[in-house]
Amino acid sequence: MTDVTRMNLLQAVNNGLDTAMAADERVVCLGEDIGKFGGVFRATSNLQEKYGRPRCFNTPLTEQGIAGFAIGLAAQGSVAVAEIQFADYIFPAFDQIVNEAAKFRYRSGDEFNCGGLTIRAPYGGGIDGGLYHSQSPEAYFCHTPGLKVVIPSNAYQAKGLLLAAIRDPDPVIFFEPKAIYRASVGDVPNHDYELKLGLAEVVQAGTDITLLGWGAQMIQIGKAAELAAAEGISCEVIDLRTLLPWDRDTVAESVNKTGRLLISHEAPLTGGFAGEIAASIQERCFLSLEAPITRVTGIDTPFPLIQEKQYLPDHLKIYEAIKSSLAY
């Protein structure tokens, strides 16, 4: 019997939750319709049946209530894994997350904490969901000390990063790229494993330009790197994986080698997390840069419905930006 199973990203999330619940009876899942129904994407399928209603239960349709109740569970010793049905719905819970969860340990002088809290949320475009089911709100939470922000890009990462998030001593926002829930398929170990938070992955070594992203955008970056390779351009590809804290050392080491950096994310340009990365890398790698740091992102508009293809940064836009950077 092999120790790996072929599964998609969504199945890996489910497997990660199952693994965490089996290993620690304190782990509790809560959210809208996550019980018998398994949630809108079926990420929690069969967990209520396996572990019972006290450990996998439905909540009322109130994101502020979900976050607040999960904080309370974590504060009294449970390990709470709360699902926000779509990342777009997380904003009613914003105050609970950034003013309560993130500051709980600090304001009590480490006498109390809600570190056993993970908030899962499907994020991003790619499903023709329109303006209320397609947003990428990661930058809002990266501005908040006390939180960790994690985004997997494939099935292997989804399980390993989720288990690490659930067991981390700080509250974690775990954004799942729903566009590739079923499209990203890979071999996932059946055993319990964790991937270290705060550590980026160098997916592909290269010498001419560093391409950096996270989540579903890694597929577009990979395709762009293939197009560039056909033109003789050697791309180093880095998957950030954790945005808060993010792996400055790995990115800086790469940019000092290649002399160029392109960052791509689905969120709008202004205030997007690429801006923070660009500023930090410019400070550390200024004398190594051969061209301005490039951002290929969503547009500064609400997320459109029929113009989704035009809005999203794809492999062709990234490829053109690569060529422009090399020609600078």
C-alpha atoms as one frame of an Amber mdcrd trajectory, in Angstrom:
protein
   0.000   0.000   0.000   1.486   3.332  -1.075   1.823   6.165   1.408   0.420
   8.733  -1.037  -2.982   9.270  -2.574  -3.797  11.215  -5.726  -6.196  13.964
  -4.733  -7.208  17.479  -5.652  -6.710  20.556  -3.494 -10.224  20.394  -2.041
  -9.822  16.739  -1.078  -6.476  17.610   0.510  -8.156  20.248   2.667 -10.747
  17.693   3.753  -8.019  15.149   4.438  -6.079  17.713   6.465  -9.114  18.508
   8.594  -9.779  14.788   9.088  -6.156  14.221  10.110  -6.221  17.102  12.587
  -9.496  15.979  14.153  -8.300  12.388  14.472  -5.049  13.458  16.134  -6.538
  15.936  18.626 -10.005  15.709  20.100  -9.885  19.447  20.865 -10.156  20.289
  17.144 -13.632  21.631  16.340 -14.945  22.713  12.912 -17.741  25.274  12.582
 -19.349  27.273   9.799 -22.379  27.726   7.587 -23.805  24.416   6.316 -20.553
  22.564   7.005 -22.186  19.682   8.851 -24.087  17.057   6.907 -23.983  19.222
   3.773 -20.191  19.601   3.913 -20.168  23.311   3.097 -20.798  24.978  -0.243
 -17.650  23.382  -1.729 -17.915  20.146   0.320 -14.604  20.785   2.108 -15.957
  19.314   5.367 -17.744  16.334   3.825 -18.174  13.343   6.164 -16.526  15.036
   9.136 -19.751  15.434  11.118 -20.652  11.835  10.372 -17.235  10.689  11.579
 -16.714  12.944  14.624 -20.231  13.942  15.623 -22.107  17.235  15.819 -20.273
  18.605  18.859 -17.040  18.680  16.803 -18.394  19.644  13.357 -21.456  21.847
  13.469 -23.458  24.407  11.538 -23.630  28.026  12.619 -26.176  30.762  11.925
 -25.551  32.910   8.848 -23.473  35.498  10.670 -19.770  35.813   9.958 -19.225
  38.094  12.944 -20.817  35.406  15.104 -18.723  32.630  13.545 -15.482  34.495
  14.194 -16.510  35.595  17.679 -17.615  32.116  18.718 -14.430  30.580  17.271
 -12.309  33.082  19.225 -14.164  32.099  22.385 -13.641  28.398  21.701  -9.921
  28.934  21.134  -9.594  31.130  24.223 -10.981  28.409  26.483  -8.740  25.654
  25.132 -10.407  24.247  22.036  -8.720  24.257  18.632 -11.255  26.051  16.460
 -11.312  25.796  12.664 -13.933  28.220  11.372 -15.070  28.309   7.759 -16.158
  31.547   6.103 -18.176  30.385   3.105 -16.518  32.849   0.693 -13.614  35.151
   1.541 -15.805  38.029   0.360 -18.051  37.371   3.366 -15.236  37.836   5.879
 -15.678  41.602   6.172 -18.555  41.520   8.718 -16.102  39.562  10.913 -13.243
  42.005  10.317 -13.508  43.667  13.714 -13.556  40.325  15.543 -10.475  39.136
  13.643  -8.231  42.229  13.656  -9.313  43.780  16.972  -9.961  40.672  19.043
  -8.198  37.577  17.682  -5.039  39.377  16.582  -4.628  41.355  19.822  -5.813
  38.815  22.411  -2.344  37.602  23.425  -0.738  41.072  23.316  -3.313  42.909
  25.397  -3.271  40.257  28.120   0.511  40.228  28.403   0.468  36.619  27.195
  -1.732  35.532  30.091  -4.471  34.592  27.643  -4.536  33.837  23.931  -6.704
  32.430  21.146  -3.825  30.855  19.251  -5.811  27.711  18.564  -7.824  29.528
  15.902  -7.778  28.967  12.155 -10.185  30.736   9.821 -10.554  29.045   6.437
 -11.988  30.932   3.465 -12.165  30.176  -0.281 -10.821  33.226  -2.128 -10.116
  34.587  -5.605 -11.674  34.552  -9.047 -11.930  31.987 -11.775 -15.477  30.741
 -11.175 -17.476  33.570 -12.797 -18.689  34.555  -9.341 -18.908  38.288  -9.871
 -18.095  41.008  -7.411 -19.246  39.270  -4.201 -17.719  35.833  -4.752 -14.318
  36.533  -6.329 -12.305  38.899  -4.149  -8.766  38.432  -2.827  -8.687  40.199
   0.566  -5.333  38.921   1.825  -3.663  42.358   1.997  -6.201  43.609   4.558
  -5.088  40.953   7.031  -1.373  41.207   6.238  -1.573  44.707   7.762  -2.481
  43.193  11.146   0.244  42.165  13.621  -0.791  39.086  15.592  -2.203  37.175
  12.648  -0.633  34.763  10.196  -1.865  34.585   6.595  -1.366  31.390   4.590
  -2.315  30.516   0.992  -1.591  27.088  -0.572  -1.272  26.609  -4.322  -1.574
  22.823  -4.658  -2.907  19.735  -2.905   0.346  18.800  -1.164   0.648  22.286
   0.301  -3.031  22.431   1.234  -2.803  19.527   3.667   0.656  20.309   5.068
   0.079  24.029   5.506  -3.414  23.528   6.953  -2.120  21.112   9.590   0.650
  23.570  10.456  -1.887  26.411  10.657  -4.236  24.482  12.934  -1.351  23.684
  15.299   0.301  27.104  15.189   0.331  29.106  18.451  -1.074  32.182  16.683
  -4.406  32.807  14.906  -4.141  31.958  11.203  -6.174  33.115   8.215  -6.056
  30.275   5.677  -7.187  31.370   2.217  -7.954  28.562  -0.235  -7.836  29.289
  -4.018 -11.255  28.018  -5.047 -10.543  28.336  -8.783  -8.205  25.347  -8.505
 -10.040  23.392  -5.802 -10.621  20.562  -8.274  -8.186  21.569 -11.034  -5.003
  21.211  -8.974  -4.286  17.508  -8.502  -1.227  15.869  -6.983   0.165  13.152
  -4.746  -0.570  13.808  -1.085   0.976  11.732   1.733  -1.582   9.769   3.704
   0.327  10.331   6.926   0.282  13.381   9.152   2.772  16.053   8.011   3.266
  19.806   8.316   4.877  22.416   6.075   6.648  25.189   7.943   4.798  28.501
   7.948   6.764  31.563   6.878   8.918  29.617   4.407   8.615  30.175   0.658
   9.199  27.412  -1.896  11.571  27.806  -4.840   9.557  25.915  -7.441  12.010
  26.402 -10.284  15.577  27.704 -10.368  16.531  30.359 -12.895  19.008  33.136
 -13.615  17.288  35.964 -15.548  14.223  37.004 -13.521  12.403  36.017 -10.325
   8.653  35.354 -10.616   6.780  35.459  -7.311   3.163  34.640  -6.456   0.790
  32.536  -4.378  -2.410  30.539  -4.675  -3.996  29.956  -8.071  -1.686  32.537
  -9.622   1.165  30.027  -9.449  -0.397  28.141 -12.366  -0.367  31.287 -14.490
   3.206  32.054 -13.436   4.273  28.530 -14.363   2.752  28.832 -17.836   4.404
  32.211 -18.341   7.771  30.744 -17.315   7.345  28.028 -19.960   6.656  30.632
 -22.646   9.696  32.600 -21.511  11.884  29.488 -21.557  10.978  28.963 -25.206
  12.488  32.408 -25.831  15.638  31.552 -23.929  14.643  33.414 -20.728  15.509
  31.591 -17.503  12.891  32.244 -14.807  13.260  31.513 -11.113   9.776  30.746
  -9.763   8.945  31.220  -6.079   5.690  30.303  -4.324   5.390  32.544  -1.258
   2.896  30.209   0.522   2.841  32.338   3.708   2.177  36.063   3.337   2.370
  36.945   7.019   5.126  36.468   7.975   6.632  36.293   4.486  10.008  34.839
   3.585  12.074  37.936   2.779  15.356  36.033   2.838  14.455  33.533   0.116
  13.026  36.226  -2.146  15.955  38.601  -1.593  18.497  35.855  -2.245  16.783
  35.081  -5.546  16.535  38.714  -6.654  20.195  39.357  -5.798  20.968  36.513
  -8.196  18.573  37.339 -11.057  18.489  41.135 -10.788  14.787  41.278 -11.632
  11.506  40.644  -9.801   7.944  40.215 -11.047   5.121  39.765  -8.530   1.649
  38.652  -9.558  -1.604  38.468  -7.591  -5.322  38.640  -8.344  -6.101  41.455
  -5.912  -6.191  45.053  -7.205  -2.893  46.862  -7.740  -3.296  49.695  -5.227
  -2.648  48.478  -1.700  -2.051  44.934  -2.911   0.515  42.869  -1.033   2.871
  43.029  -4.019   3.515  46.648  -3.074   4.837  45.655   0.362   7.054  42.989
  -1.178   8.370  45.408  -3.793   9.248  48.036  -1.193  11.037  45.535   1.059
  13.015  43.945  -1.767  13.980  47.338  -3.173  15.462  48.198   0.220  17.448
  44.963   0.391  18.389  44.438  -3.253  18.651  47.945  -4.724  22.204  47.568
  -6.014  21.375  44.208  -7.630  18.294  45.348  -9.551  18.639  45.573 -13.334
  15.057  46.793 -13.872  12.154  48.216 -11.851  10.199  45.646  -9.846   7.128
  44.670 -11.861   3.605  44.015 -10.584   1.050  42.083 -12.661  -2.235  42.221
 -10.763  -5.967  42.725 -10.877  -7.373  46.125 -11.799  -8.431  48.911  -9.415
 -12.140  48.245  -9.933 -14.719  46.044  -8.240 -14.354  42.476  -9.489 -16.390
  42.275 -12.722 -18.593  39.439 -13.915 -18.554  39.259 -17.714 -15.087  40.901
 -17.887 -13.432  38.421 -15.501 -10.964  37.231 -18.152  -9.899  40.803 -18.854
  -9.574  41.564 -15.140  -7.510  38.600 -14.012  -3.725  38.565 -14.500  -3.028
  35.570 -16.735   0.044  33.862 -18.157   0.061  36.032 -21.279   0.080  39.275
 -19.259   2.867  37.892 -17.090   4.822  36.764 -20.160   4.623  40.232 -21.723
   5.771  41.762 -18.425   8.721  39.359 -18.302   9.831  40.453 -21.765   9.434
  44.122 -20.860  11.565  43.670 -17.748  14.324  41.891 -19.700  14.246  44.633
 -22.344  14.528  47.483 -19.840
